Amino acid sequence: MPIPTLARWQPLRLGLIELFHYDSEEFWFRDGHLLLRGNNGTGKSKVLSLTLPFLFDAQLKPSRIEPDGDASKKMAWNLLLGRLDRRMGYAWLELGRLGADGQPHYLTLGCGLLAVAARPQVDSWFFVLEQQRIGQDIWLMSPTRAVLTRERLRDALQDHGQVFDTATAYRRAVDERLFHLGPQRYTALMDTLIQLRQPQLSKKPDEANLSNALTEALPPISTDLLADVADALNQLEEYRRELEEYEALERAVGQFNQRY
């Protein structure tokens, strides 16, 4: 398995279990980079749409998952493929970094999905796994190749991770462990990533949306800096009043000299 080589987080592996045409597939990064090669229609784009930035964004809307934003490409199809009655699967991403002591640290982000033909909505749950590794310490499939349910996953993680029933709580946990941006800037970062991963972006850029996304991604101005600016503006106003008083005094003195 790949191991981290840097002090900052870098992607090491990503995997799909019972999603699209994949039974159980794992992709390894090298130095934080991943190269997918294959003919058209073999699923290269699908691998990324089901993992990045989905495992950071945690929203199942087609406009957020599919690079082309096609609303007809529902998440349920990625599970049922238009012919199955029920299917459950997982998408996961493993990140790693080196600690100050040189020891590797691992963090895995994942999402479980369940689709049933009779229901239009896909059930989803999310998880964060720390230190332990999928395929080495924890498996998302049983020896009989049965995919773990939400409850069995919670039991498997024990004290090494956490299962989240809502995307909001999951995003907060991811932000706290990786970015420390806060809800507003984290959302802006996700919007920016989704804007930038659009196919053929350079041929049909949406300058307004991209500009808004980049603007929202800027860090907020600190209250201390705002207070300093406000104090400076107030001081300028005080200087203006003093200048006006001095100018009035100068005129009065000039009139006095002319008269006497």
N, C-alpha and C positions, 0 to 999 in steps of 0.2 A: 504494500500500500504506500501511496505517496506520503511524505512527512513534510512538515513546514520547515522553511529555511530562513524566514524573515521574522523580525520582531513585530511586524504588523500582520493583521489578519489577511490571509490569501485563500482563495478557493482551492480545495484539494480534490474533491470528488463530487459528482452528482449522480443521482440514480432515479430510475422510474420502475415502479412495480405495478403490474396490471393496469397500465395506462396506454392508450392508443394501441399500437400493435406490439408493444413491448410486454413480455411476461415478467422479466426481471433483468434489467440492464443497468450497467454501471459505467460511468465515463470518468476517466482520470485527467486531471489538469497537470500540466508541467510548468513549473515556475509561474503559476497563476494564470496560465493560458490554456485554452482548449481549442483544438482544431477538429472540426467535423467535416468529413468528406463523404461524398456519395452522389448518386444520380438524383435528378429531380423526382420528388415524390417518395423518397426513402425515409423521410421523417426527421431530417436535420433541423428544420425550423420548429418542428413540433417539440423536439427535445428542449429547446431553449424557451419556447412559449410556456411550457409546463413547469419550468424551473426558475428562469430569470427574466424579468424581475419579480415573477409571481410569488416566489417564496419570501420576498421582502415586502411586497405590496399586499398579499393575502386577500385580494378581491377576485371573485369568480366571474366578473362581467366580461363578456367577449371583447369589449372595447379596451379592456385593460390587459387581457391575456394574449389575444391574437395580434400579431404585428400589423396586420392590415385593418384591425378594428372591426372586422366583419361580424355584425350582430347575429348572423344566422349560425355562427360556429359556437354552439353551446358547449359548456363543459361536459354535459351529460354524454355528448357524442364521443368524446375522448375516452369514455369508459365503455359505453354500450355499443359503439360503432354501428348503430342503426340496426343491430340484429340480436343483441343479447338482452336478457330480461333483468339481470342484476349483476353488478360488478363493483368490487371495492379495490382501491389501489392507493399507492403512495408516491409522492415526489419528495426528494430530499436533496439537500446541499450540505456538504461538509466543508468547514473552514478550519484553518489552523494557523498558529503563530508560535514563536519561541518566547518563553518567559525570560525574565531577567536572570534566572538561574540556568538558562540554556535548555530547559526542559520543554517539550512540546505541549501545547494546549490545543484542545479540539472543541469545536462547537458545531453542532449539526442542526439545521433548520429543516422542518418537514411539514407536510400537509397530507392528511388522509382524506380520501374522497369516496363517497358511496352514492351510486346512481341506481335507481330502480325504474324500469320502463313505465310503470303505472304512475310515477310521480314526476312532475316537471322540474322540481328543484333537486339539486345535488346537495347531499349532506356533507359538511366539511368540518374538520377539526385540525388543529395545528399543534406542533410540538417543538420543543427545544431540548436538545441533548447535549450535556457538557461532559467533556473528558472521554467518555466511552465512545466507541466507534461502531457504526453499523457494519455488519459482516464480520466483526471480530468479537465484540462484547455483547451486542444486541442484534437480533434479526427481526425484520418486519414480516417474515413469513415463517410458518412452522415447518418442521421437518417434512410434513406432508404437503407443503406448498400452499397452505391455507393462510391468507392474508390476515394479519392481526386486526381485530376490531378495536374501536376506541378504548374500550374497557381493558382489553388485554394489553394494549400498548401502554396504558397508564400503569398497569401492574409491572410490565417489563422495564419501564424506565426507573421505577422505584425512586431512590434519592438522587439519581443522576440527571434528571430532567423534569420537564413539566408539560402537561397536555393542556391546551387552551381551547375552550369551546367557542370563543368569539375571536374574530379577526382583530378587533380593537385591542384586546388584551395581549394578543400575540405580537402585534406590531410594537406595542409599548415595550414588551420584553426584548424584542430584537433591537430596538433603538437603544435601550439601556445597556445592552451587552456590546454593541458594535459602534454606534454613531454618536449618541448623547446629543441629539439635535432638538428634542422636544417634538410634540405632536405636529405643530404647524410646519416646521422646517422639514420634518421627516416626510410629511405628505407632499411638500413641494419637491423634495428629492425624488420621490417615486414618480410624480408627474413629469419631471424632467427626464428620467430614464425612459419612460414610456414614449415621450415625444421623440427622443433621440434614437430609439430602436425601430422607428417606422421604416418600412422598406422604401428604398430609393428616396430617402429624405432630401437629398440634394436636388432632385429633379422637381419635387413639388413641396417645398418647405412651407410650413405655416408660421410665418415670422411672428405674427401677433401672439399666438399661443406659446411658441417657444420663448419669446421675450418675456411673457408673463410668468412662465414656469421658472425661468432663470432668475427673474426678479424676486419671486416668492422664495427661491432657494437661498437668497442672500441672508446672512446672519442678521438678526435684529440689532438695532443700535442700543447699546447699553444705557440704562437709566442714568448712570454717572456721567456719561458723555453728554447726554441730552441736558442734564442739569448744568454742566459746564457751559454748553452753548447758550442756554437760557440766561445764565448769569452774565455771559459776555454781551448778549444782546441788551440786557437790562443796563449794563454798564455803558454801552454805546449810547443808549437813550439818555442816560444821566449826563454823559459828556456833551450830547447835543444840547440839552437844556442849559448847561453851564456855558457852552459856547454862545448860545443866543443871549444869555445874560451879559456876558463880556462884550458882545457886539453892541448891545443896547447901551451899556455903560460907556463904550467908546464913543458912540454917537452923542450921548449926553455931554461927555467931556468936550467933544469937538464943538458942540453948540455953545457951551459955556465959554470956551476960549474965544469964539467969534464975537460974543456979546461983550465980554469984559477984557 
